[in-house]
Amino acid sequence: MFDFLPYCLIPIIAALVGWSTNWVAIKLMFNPKHFVGYAPLNLGWQGVIPRKARKMARVVVHKGLTSLTSVSEVYAALDRSKLVEQFHKVMRLRLESYVQDVIQKIDPALWSQIPDPFKQHLYNTLDQQLPDIAKTIFDELETHIEDIFDLSTMVEDHLAEHKELLCQIFQEAGSKEFRFIIRSGGIFGFLFGCVQMLVWWSWPIWWVLPLFGFLVGYVTNVIALKLIFKPLNPISIGRYRLQGLFLKRQKEVAHVICRITTEEVITINHILKSILEGAEGERVRGLILRQIEVVLEKVIKESGFLMAGANETLITSDKQRKLTASAYETALDYLLSELEDNQAFSEGQASIIYQMLYDKLEGLSPAAFQDILRPAFQEDEFTLILIGAVLGGGVGVLQLVILFNEMLPL
């Protein structure tokens, strides 16, 4: 009696092959985050996105983010009053320890010589000056922002360093497309399997099953990728509107990209920290030092520091210069510590940057918009497809041996 079961299993197995090979291909794009294998001979694998993090970060930056707006435009759109308010709040909480640290750095004995009323007057005077100091510094930064800060470099460095964040952008932006690739692998695999079954029925040569398995693993990926980005521009056929799946979701994807980047990458904390620690840090230091110098001289005079007893000068000109440098270094340490741990500087600012980026991303042409995600699919695309094809061919061999008790010719 003829056994139909092995033949009926061919389309089902082909569907599983198509689904599983596409699933493996997607996983291999992002995993593992670090190289697994024997590094000296490069035998192993690292996810395509993590392995080429710097290159992929550059794509995200230049195709999807900073090419859409300038750093001066971003900085000018910020709510400066909130930055000043937060700066004042942070420094006020640490004002007494700040003043003591500054003075003790240049002369530990000096602090004990200052009468308590003078200390309190110093705190009060400096506290009153803080908002003006902050406003002047933030205004000065705006004047020179294009020269002292590179937004593209900051975003690129941050994404390249935080591979998991880079993967998150691609995974969330292309989540529906990745699911489609996996599902379509099963659907197209089943259809190819039906053809495979008929060919094997009519022409049961040993290489038919491995060959079709190879084709299922290869072609299902290729078709799925085409449907994601093609057609580029919408085509209307009656009531139906055809366009690449990713391109049809432009508003949704723009929201995802802007949400992640404004919450995790282009934040005020990161911008200020990069300005203070960046390549042009010396220029920033000069801007801030000038303001501290003016304010410090005013504070010293108003707080009565210059007189102690009979015409004794507690603060000499040399000590004043050292105080200025110490005030800057200590303030920098305090501020960098706050920017690392306290996200309050970014509160209320993310929505401003989000809307600015979203309006421009949502308004991109389909050709420009597809360039945001397309490189993630293109990078090592052939390698990933080939892996699926090889796995499919291997399953075809197993079908030959297990279902039909055939052996490969030696």
N, C-alpha and C positions, 0 to 999 in steps of 0.2 A: 504494500500500500504506500502510495506516494505521501511523503511527509511535507505538508505545506508550512508547518510552524517555522522552520529556519528561514524560509523566504519571507514570511510575514514579519519576522523580527528585524529584517534588514532596514526598512524605513524607520522603525522605532530606534534602532541602534544608531542610525545615521542622524536622527534628530538629537539623540543624546550626545553624539560626537560634536555636532554643530553647536549645541548649547554649551557643552563643557569646554570645548576648545576656545570659544569666544570668551567664556568666563575666565579661563586661565590667562588669555591674552590681556584682558582688562586688569586682572590682578598683577600681572607682570609689569604693567606700566607704572605701578605705584609701590610695588613690594619686591623684595625687602628694601627697607630704607637705607640699609648699609650693605656693602658687598658681602656675599656669602659664597665661599668657595676657596680655591687655592690662588691667592693673589699673584705670586711670582709668575705663573703661567697664564694669568687672567682666565682661569677655568672656574666659572661660577656665574653669578648673576646679581645685579642690583637693579632695582626698579628704574625704568627709563627716566622718569621725572626726577627722582633723587640723584641718579647718576649724572644727569646733565642739568643739575639745579641752577647753576650760574647762567647757562644758555637759556633755559626755560624762563628764569626770572627776568632776563633781559627782554624776552619776547613779551611777557606780561607788562613790563614797564613801558616799552616803546610802542607796543601795539594797543595796549588797553588802558594805560593810566597817565603817566606823566607827559606823554606826547599830546594829551588832550588839553592840558592846562599848564601854565607856568607857575613856578614857586611864588613869584610876586603876586599872582592872582589869588593863589591859595591863602597866602599870608594876609593880603589886604582884606579878604572876606571874613577873617576871623573876628570874633567879638573881643576886641582888645581890652575892654573894661573888665571882662571876666578873668582874663589873664592877670591884669593888674591886681584885681581883688584876691585871686588865689595866691599870687606872689606875696602880697601883704599878709595874708592869713598864715602862710607857711613860715615866713620870717618872724612874724610877731610871736608865734608859739615858741620859737627858739632864740628870741632876741637876746635874753640875758646870757645864755650860754655862748651865743655867737660873739657878743661884745667881749666877754671874758676870754674866750679862745683867741680872738684877734689880738688883744693886748698882751696876753701871756706869751704868745708866740714871739713877740719882739723883746719883752722885758718882764719876766715873771714877778720881779719885785715891784714893778710899777702899779700893778693892780692893787696891791695892799696899801699903796701910798695915796690912792684916790679916796677921798672922803665919801661916805655912803650917800649923802645928799647929792653930790656930784654924779655918782653912779646912777641914781634914780633920774636925775635931770637928763643924763645922757640917754637913758632908755627912752624917756618920753620924747626927747628931741628927735632921736633916730626913728622912733615909731611914726612920728608925724611926717617924716621925710620919705618913708618907704614907698607910699603910692606914687609920689613924684619921681623917685628913683626908677621904679618899675616902668612907669609910663615913658619916661625919657629913653630908657634902654630899649623898650619894645619899639618905640618910634624910630630910634636910630637903626635898629635891626632892619626895619622895613626899607629904609633908605638904601641900605647896602645888601639886601637879602640875596639878590641875584649873583653878587660877587662872593658872598661868604658861605652860601649853602647850595648844594647840588641835590635836588629832590630825586632825580633819576638814580643817582648813586646810592642814596639812602635806601630807597625802596628795593633796588637790585641787591644790595648787600644784605638787607634784612631777610629777603625771601631766600636768597642763596644759603644764608646761615640757618634759617628755620625751614628745613625741607618739608616738615610736616605741614606747615602753613601753606607752602607752595602747592603741595599735593591737595590740600583742602580746597584751594581756589579752583583747581582743575576738576576735582571730583564733584564739588557742588555745582559748579557752572555747567558741567556736562553730565550731571547725574542721570537725566532722562535719556540722553543719547547712549550712555554706557549700558543702561538697562535695555534699551532697544537693541543694541548690538548683541547682547546675550540672548534675548528672546528670539530675535530674528535668526540667530544661529540654529535654534531648534526648529523653527518653521521652515527655513530654507533647507536645513538638513533633512527634514522629513520628505520634502518634495524631491530633493536629489536622491534620497533613499528609494523612493518609488521608481525612479528611473533606473537606479542601480539594481533594484530587484528584477525589473524586466530584462535588463541587459544580461544579468547573471543567469536568469531563467533561459534566455535564448543562446547565451554564449558563455558557458561556465568554464572560462579559462582562469587559471590561478591568479593572474595579475589584475583581474577586473575589480575584485573587492578592495585590495590595497590601493589601487589607483583611484577608485571612487572615494574611498575614505580620505585620501590625500586631497582630492578636489573639494570634498565637502568642507574640510578644515580650512582650505584656502579661499574658495569662492564665497562662502558665507560671510567671511570677514570683509572681503572686497566689496560685495554688494551692500552690506550694512554701512560701510564708510561712505560709499557713494550717496546713499540715501540721506545721510546726515547733512551733507554740504551741497547736494545737488537736488534740484536746480538752484542756482544762486539767487536769481530774482523770481518772484512769484509768477506762476503761470495759471491762468484761469481756464478750466475746462467745465463749462456749464456752471453748476452750483459749487464745484470743487475748486479749491485753490491749492496748487502744488508748489512746494518750496522745501528746501533742505530743512530737516527737523530742527537743527540747532538755530538756523536763521529765523525760523518762525517764532522762536522763544526769545527774541532779542530783548524785550522789556524785562522778562523774568530773569534772564542771565545777567543783564546789566545790574539789576537789583542785588543779585548774589555777589557779584564781583565788588560792587561798591560797598556793600555791607561788611564784607570780610576785610577789605583793605582799609576802610575808615575806622574799623574797630581794632584792627590788629597791626596795621602797617603805617599808614599815613595819619598818625596821631600827633597831637601837639607835644606830648611827652617825647616821642621819637624825634620830632623835628627840632625841638629845643636842645635835646641831648646831642643830636648830630651837629648842630650849630656850634655848641660849646666844645665838642671833642673832635670836630672835623679838621680837614686839612687847612682851613683858613682860621683855625682857632686863635692864632696870634692876633689876627685883625680884630676878631671879636673881643679878645682880651683888651686890646687897645681902646675900643669903644667903651667898654664897661669901666676900665680903669680911669678914663677921663671923667666919667660921671661920679665915680667913687671919690676921686680926688677933690672935686668941687664940693660934694656933700660933706665929706669928712672935715674939710677945713671949716665949713660952716658949723658943723656939729661941735667941733672942738671949741670954737669961739663962743657959741651960744651956751655950752654946758659949763663954761668956766674952767676948763682944763689948764689954761695957760698960766693961771696964777695959783700958787700954793705957798702960803707964808709970805715972806718978804722978797717979792720979785723973783721967786724961784720958778723956773719953767719946767713943768712936768713933761711937756711934749716938745722936744726940740725939732728942728726942721728935718734932721736925719731920721728921728723916730717917726715923724709924720710920713716920710716917704716909705719907711718900713711898714707903718700902719696901713697905708694904702695898699701895698702889695699883699699884706696879710689879710686885709679885709676882703680883697678880691679872691684870694686862694681859699679862704674859709667859706665865703659865700658860694663859691663854685662847688666845693665839696658838699655843702649843705644842699644846694640846688640839685646836683646830680643824684644825690641820695634820694631826694624827694621824687625826681623824675623816674627813678628806677622802681620805686615802691608805691608811689602815690599817684593814682590816675586822675586825680581831681582837676589837673590842668586841662585834661582833654574833655571834661564834662561839658556838655552843651555845644562843643565845637564839632563833634563828629557829624552831626546832622547838616552842618553848613558845608563841610567838605563833601559829604555824601551827595547832597543835592547838586552841587557843582559838577561832580564826576558823572552822576547819573544822567543829567540832562544831555551831556555830551556823548556818553556811551550809547544812550537810547537813540540819539540822532545820527549815529554813524551809518554809512551806506552798508548794504549786505556784504560787499567785497571787503571793506575795511573791518567789519565786525567779525567775519569768519576767521580773520587772522589772529584773533585772540586765542581761540581754542584749537584751531587747525594744527598748529605746530605740535601740540601734545599728541595728536594722532599720527602726524607725519614722521616724528622723530623715531627712528628705528621701526617704522611701520612695517617694512618688508620683513624684518627679523621676527616681529610678533606674529605676522601672518604665516610665515614659514614654520614657526613653532607649532601653530595650530594645524598646519597641513601635515607636518611630520607626525603629530599625535593622531591625527585622523587616519593617516596611512598605517600607523601601528595598530589602531583598532580594526582596520580592514584586514590586517594579517590575522588578528585574533578571531575575527568572524570566520575567516577561511578555515582556520584550524579547529575552532571549537564548534561552530555551527554545522560545518560541512565535512569535518574530518579530513580536510585536504592538508597536504604538507607542501611547504615551499620547495621548489626544485633546487637541489644543491649544485 
